């Protein structure tokens, strides 16, 4: 196996992770099928889903490694499979919202974005019988041109959002920060984890599957050594090595199929070497630290 595709790319003794200071990193998953990405406005309910067997396997992996996580559940999934929502909660993980459809939040009309926020939150809370605190947009990210969205997210009753991507060094943040709105409400933004390499910003947390394994491990260790937590996110379908090729798309797309055979191995490796928790537990820790300050 070549270094570019290897999980370790060398001796793993260099990664202290769980053997060094136990910084709690953030682990999140997007609960969706691959077809939601290709057909974001999908409303059909008769398409065969692969979510349940993948979820069961993933929950077992997390149990084995004693890791806690946040699961951003697409509203479409929660409506069709409410047992997915209750199962995640029963296994001790946080359920959060991924919107309702998989449409790009950045191009949605304001009214649609607002409707999806409320609809998905209400559906999840009706199933769980308790509040849902987190949101992550189905778009790749929300950037500086989308900061007005945070007013809508805050007014929908969310405590935090995981969609923010710093687009330049001036906006870059390595820890959660409060976004104030003109309505008087504030919401925590947990920024996507990035690393600058030769002047290029790389989305470490969102691309663990496609990046060389050694690069992902060293990036987390580098952040932890500096006293910051990394946020690692995977889509559930990334753990499905045999997920079907999208209809009508014949070409190989690295973003969809690259390193699928290594996705589970990479996940297991980072869980072995680093401590992970949910977004909500991270928020509670921050609030507790604020309360202790004089």
C-alpha positions as CSV (number, residue, x, y, z in Angstrom):
1,X,0.0,0.0,0.0
2,X,1.5,3.4,-1.0
3,X,2.1,6.2,1.4
4,X,-0.5,8.3,-0.2
5,X,-3.2,5.8,0.5
6,X,-1.9,4.4,3.7
7,X,-3.7,5.1,7.0
8,X,-0.5,5.4,8.9
9,X,2.2,6.4,6.4
10,X,4.8,5.5,9.0
11,X,5.2,4.6,12.6
12,X,2.1,5.5,14.6
13,X,4.2,5.9,17.7
14,X,4.7,9.6,16.7
15,X,1.0,10.2,17.4
16,X,0.5,10.6,21.1
17,X,-3.3,11.1,21.0
18,X,-4.9,9.1,23.8
19,X,-1.4,8.5,25.2
20,X,-0.8,12.2,25.8
21,X,-3.0,15.1,27.1
22,X,-6.6,14.0,26.8
23,X,-8.1,16.8,24.8
24,X,-11.7,15.9,23.8
25,X,-12.0,16.3,20.0
26,X,-15.4,16.6,18.4
27,X,-16.8,13.7,16.3
28,X,-19.8,14.1,14.0
29,X,-21.6,12.1,11.3
30,X,-24.1,13.1,8.7
31,X,-26.9,10.5,8.5
32,X,-27.9,10.4,4.8
33,X,-27.8,8.1,1.8
34,X,-25.5,8.9,-1.1
35,X,-28.6,9.5,-3.3
36,X,-29.6,12.5,-1.2
37,X,-26.4,14.2,-2.4
38,X,-27.1,13.6,-6.0
39,X,-30.9,14.3,-5.8
40,X,-31.2,16.9,-3.0
41,X,-34.8,17.7,-3.6
42,X,-35.9,14.1,-3.3
43,X,-39.2,13.5,-1.7
44,X,-39.8,9.9,-2.8
45,X,-40.0,7.3,0.0
46,X,-39.7,4.1,-2.1
47,X,-36.0,4.3,-2.9
48,X,-33.9,1.6,-1.2
49,X,-31.9,3.0,1.7
50,X,-28.6,1.6,3.1
51,X,-28.7,3.6,6.3
52,X,-29.8,1.2,9.0
53,X,-27.1,-1.6,8.5
54,X,-24.4,1.1,8.2
55,X,-25.6,2.8,11.3
56,X,-25.7,-0.4,13.3
57,X,-22.1,-1.1,12.3
58,X,-20.9,2.4,13.1
59,X,-22.6,2.4,16.6
60,X,-20.8,-0.8,17.4
61,X,-17.4,0.7,16.3
62,X,-18.1,3.7,18.6
63,X,-19.0,1.4,21.5
64,X,-15.8,-0.5,21.0
65,X,-13.7,2.6,21.1
66,X,-15.8,4.3,23.9
67,X,-16.3,7.4,21.7
68,X,-19.2,9.7,21.8
69,X,-20.5,11.6,18.8
70,X,-23.1,13.9,17.3
71,X,-25.3,12.6,14.5
72,X,-26.7,15.2,12.1
73,X,-29.9,13.4,10.9
74,X,-31.5,14.5,7.6
75,X,-35.2,15.2,8.1
76,X,-36.0,12.9,5.1
77,X,-34.3,10.1,7.1
78,X,-36.0,10.9,10.4
79,X,-39.4,10.9,8.7
80,X,-38.9,7.6,6.9
81,X,-36.9,5.9,9.7
82,X,-37.8,7.3,13.1
83,X,-36.2,4.3,14.7
84,X,-32.8,5.6,13.5
85,X,-33.3,8.7,15.6
86,X,-34.3,6.8,18.7
87,X,-31.5,4.2,18.2
88,X,-28.8,6.9,18.1
89,X,-30.2,8.5,21.2
90,X,-30.5,5.1,23.1
91,X,-26.9,4.3,22.4
92,X,-25.8,7.5,24.2
93,X,-25.1,9.8,21.3
94,X,-26.4,13.3,20.4
95,X,-29.0,13.7,17.7
96,X,-28.9,17.0,15.8
97,X,-30.4,18.5,12.6
98,X,-29.1,18.3,9.1
99,X,-32.0,20.2,7.7
100,X,-34.9,18.4,5.9
101,X,-33.9,18.0,2.3
102,X,-30.2,17.9,1.1
103,X,-30.6,21.1,-1.0
104,X,-27.7,23.6,-0.9
105,X,-28.5,25.9,2.0
106,X,-26.4,28.7,0.4
107,X,-28.7,29.0,-2.6
108,X,-32.0,28.4,-0.8
109,X,-34.6,31.2,-0.6
110,X,-34.7,32.5,2.9
111,X,-38.3,31.2,3.4
112,X,-37.3,27.6,2.4
113,X,-34.2,27.7,4.6
114,X,-36.3,28.8,7.6
115,X,-39.0,26.2,6.9
116,X,-36.5,23.4,6.7
117,X,-34.8,24.5,10.0
118,X,-38.1,24.4,11.9
119,X,-39.5,21.3,10.1
120,X,-36.4,19.1,10.8
121,X,-36.1,20.3,14.4
122,X,-39.8,19.7,15.2
123,X,-39.7,16.2,13.6
124,X,-36.6,15.2,15.6
125,X,-37.9,16.6,18.9
126,X,-41.3,14.9,18.4
127,X,-39.5,11.6,18.0
128,X,-37.0,12.1,20.8
129,X,-39.3,13.9,23.3
130,X,-36.5,16.3,24.2
131,X,-34.8,19.4,22.7
132,X,-32.5,19.3,19.7
133,X,-29.6,21.8,20.1
134,X,-27.5,21.5,17.0
135,X,-27.6,22.2,13.2
136,X,-25.3,21.6,10.3
137,X,-26.2,22.7,6.8
138,X,-26.4,20.2,4.0
139,X,-24.3,22.5,1.9
140,X,-20.5,22.0,2.1
141,X,-20.3,25.0,4.4
142,X,-21.6,28.4,5.3
143,X,-19.0,31.2,4.8
144,X,-18.7,34.9,5.3
145,X,-21.4,35.7,2.7
146,X,-23.9,33.6,4.7
147,X,-23.5,35.1,8.2
148,X,-27.1,36.4,8.1
149,X,-28.2,32.8,8.2
150,X,-27.1,32.6,11.8
151,X,-30.0,34.9,12.8
152,X,-32.4,32.4,11.3
153,X,-30.7,29.5,12.9
154,X,-30.7,31.2,16.3
155,X,-34.3,32.2,16.1
156,X,-35.2,28.6,15.3
157,X,-33.9,27.7,18.8
158,X,-30.6,26.1,18.0
159,X,-27.7,26.4,20.5
160,X,-24.9,25.8,18.0
161,X,-24.1,25.4,14.3
162,X,-21.3,23.3,12.6
163,X,-21.5,24.8,9.1
164,X,-19.0,27.6,9.3
165,X,-15.9,27.5,7.2
166,X,-13.2,30.2,7.6
167,X,-12.4,31.4,4.1
168,X,-9.3,33.4,4.9
169,X,-6.8,33.7,7.8
170,X,-8.5,36.8,9.2
171,X,-11.7,34.8,9.8
172,X,-9.9,31.7,11.0
173,X,-10.8,30.3,14.4
174,X,-9.7,27.1,16.0
175,X,-12.4,27.1,18.7
176,X,-16.1,27.7,19.0
177,X,-17.2,31.3,19.0
178,X,-20.4,33.2,19.6
179,X,-22.2,34.9,16.8
180,X,-24.5,37.7,17.9
181,X,-27.5,38.7,15.9
182,X,-29.5,42.0,15.7
183,X,-32.5,40.1,17.2
184,X,-30.6,39.9,20.5
185,X,-30.1,36.1,20.2
186,X,-26.7,34.5,19.9
187,X,-25.6,31.2,18.6
188,X,-22.3,29.2,18.9
189,X,-20.4,28.5,15.7
190,X,-18.2,25.5,15.8
191,X,-15.9,26.0,12.8
192,X,-14.8,23.3,10.5
193,X,-11.3,22.1,11.2
194,X,-8.8,23.3,8.6
195,X,-5.0,23.2,8.1
196,X,-2.9,25.6,6.0
197,X,-0.3,23.7,3.9
198,X,1.9,25.7,1.6
199,X,-0.6,28.6,1.6
200,X,-3.6,26.3,0.8
201,X,-6.4,25.8,3.3
202,X,-7.4,22.1,3.5
203,X,-10.6,21.1,5.2
204,X,-9.1,18.4,7.5
205,X,-12.2,17.6,9.4
206,X,-14.4,17.1,6.4
207,X,-12.0,15.0,4.3
208,X,-10.4,12.3,6.5
209,X,-11.4,9.7,4.0
210,X,-9.8,11.2,0.9
211,X,-6.7,12.7,2.6
212,X,-3.6,10.5,3.4
213,X,-4.1,8.9,6.8
214,X,-0.8,10.2,8.2
215,X,-1.8,13.7,7.3
216,X,-5.1,13.5,9.1
217,X,-3.5,12.0,12.2
218,X,-0.7,14.6,12.3
219,X,-3.2,17.4,11.9
220,X,-5.3,16.4,14.9
221,X,-2.1,15.9,17.0
222,X,-0.9,19.3,15.9
223,X,-4.1,21.0,17.0
224,X,-4.2,19.1,20.3
225,X,-0.6,20.0,21.1
226,X,-1.6,23.6,20.7
227,X,-4.5,23.2,23.1
228,X,-7.3,23.1,20.5
229,X,-9.8,20.4,19.7
230,X,-10.3,19.1,16.1
231,X,-13.8,18.5,14.7
232,X,-13.9,15.4,12.5
233,X,-17.0,14.8,10.3
234,X,-17.9,11.8,8.2
235,X,-20.9,11.0,6.1
236,X,-22.6,7.7,6.8
237,X,-22.4,6.6,3.2
238,X,-18.6,6.9,3.3
239,X,-18.5,3.7,5.3
240,X,-20.3,1.9,2.6
241,X,-17.6,0.5,0.3
242,X,-20.2,-1.0,-2.0
243,X,-22.6,2.0,-2.3
244,X,-24.1,2.1,-5.7
245,X,-22.9,4.3,-8.5
246,X,-25.2,7.2,-9.1
247,X,-27.6,6.6,-12.0
248,X,-26.3,8.1,-15.3
249,X,-22.8,9.0,-13.9
250,X,-20.3,6.7,-15.5
251,X,-17.1,8.4,-14.6
252,X,-15.1,7.7,-11.4
253,X,-15.4,10.6,-9.0
254,X,-12.7,10.7,-6.3
255,X,-14.9,12.7,-4.0
256,X,-17.5,9.9,-4.1
257,X,-15.4,6.7,-4.5
258,X,-11.8,7.6,-3.5
259,X,-10.5,5.6,-0.5
260,X,-13.8,4.1,0.3
261,X,-12.0,0.9,1.1
262,X,-10.0,2.8,3.8
263,X,-12.7,4.8,5.4
264,X,-13.5,2.5,8.2
265,X,-9.9,1.7,8.9
266,X,-9.1,5.5,9.1
267,X,-12.0,6.0,11.4
268,X,-10.9,3.2,13.7
269,X,-7.4,4.6,13.8
270,X,-8.3,8.1,14.8
271,X,-10.7,6.7,17.5
272,X,-7.8,4.5,18.8
273,X,-5.4,7.4,19.1
274,X,-7.6,10.4,20.1
275,X,-10.4,11.1,22.5
276,X,-13.7,12.2,21.0
277,X,-17.0,13.6,22.3
278,X,-20.2,15.2,21.0
279,X,-20.8,18.9,20.1
280,X,-23.3,19.2,23.0
281,X,-20.8,17.9,25.5
282,X,-18.2,20.4,24.1
283,X,-20.7,23.2,24.5
284,X,-21.5,22.2,28.1
285,X,-17.7,22.2,28.9
286,X,-17.3,25.7,27.4
287,X,-20.3,27.0,29.4
288,X,-18.9,25.4,32.6
289,X,-15.5,27.1,32.0
290,X,-17.2,30.4,31.5
291,X,-19.2,30.0,34.8
292,X,-16.0,29.3,36.7
293,X,-14.3,32.5,35.6
294,X,-14.5,35.3,38.1
